[in-house]
Structure formats: structure tokens, C-alpha cells
Amino acid sequence: SKVLSWAEAAYGSGMLGLPDLPFRCAISIAVARLVYGDIGRVIAKQDYDVTRGRAYTTRARKVFNAARALIWVSLGLPRRLWALLLNRGDFTPPHSVLTFDELWDAPETRALRT
């Protein structure tokens, strides 16, 4: 359960950077986040017993998550377009996005590892 909690924190941090990525990359990452999040919830419903069978989501749920990701990333388009207009395509991501080391060393995730 600690690993899944840490993964959720990492997913949340990763979602903050989506508007700074190329559109297609952002969609791919958002879909992966949603699908793997669903798989994590299936594992949690199985009381974290990975010997109870493979954890998976249905094809319909994956399509639903892909649609959610497309909407989610599309909502970031105004920010993306504004950045392109202001910087003529040379957009530097903000420094507020956490690096892996910053996330790993954060008190919230450090507590999950103990």
C-alpha cells in the first residue's frame, strides 16, 4: 500500500507538468497515469494480494481513460497557446515542477517509505 500511495503522489506531481509537454506526449502520459492508477485501485481492492491474479482494467475503461486524458490535456491548450505566442515556440517549463529527487525526498513520500 505504501508503494501505491507513493505512486499516486508521483502521478499527481507529474500531472502538473503536462501543459509544458508537447501535446501528444502529454496525452500519452495522462492516459498511462489514469490506466495505471486504475490498476493500482484493482490491486488495493484485492487487499494488495498480487497472488490473487493479474490486476487489469477493461478495454472500455481504457477507452474512457483515454477520453478523460484527451479532455484533461485539451483544457491546458490555452496555457500552451499563450506560451507559444509569448515565446514564439521557445517555452521553458516553470521551475515549480518537482524533479524525481525532490519528490523522493519530500516529507510526505519519505514517510511512505518507512
Residue, then its C-alpha position, 0 to 999 in steps of 0.5 A: s500500500k505504501v508503494l501505491s500511495w507513493a505512486e499516486a503522489a508521483y502521478g499527481s506531481g507529474m500531472l502538473g507538468l503536462p501543459d509544458l509537454p508537447f501535446r501528444c506526449a502529454i496525452s500519452i502520459a495522462v492516459a498511462r497515469l489514469v490506466y495505471g492508477d486504475i490498476g493500482r485501485v484493482i490491486a488495493k481492492q484485492d487487499y494488495d494480494v498480487t497472488r490473487g491474479r493479474a490486476y487489469t482494467t477493461r478495454a472500455r475503461k481504457v477507452f474512457n481513460a483515454a477520453r478523460a486524458l484527451i479532455w484533461v490535456s485539451l483544457g491546458l491548450p490555452r496555457r500552451l497557446w499563450a506560451l507559444l505566442l509569448n515565446r514564439g515556440d521557445f517555452t521553458p517549463p516553470h521551475s515549480v515542477l518537482t524533479f524525481d529527487e525532490l519528490w523522493d525526498a519530500p516529507e510526505t513520500r519519505a514517510l511512505r517509505t518507512 
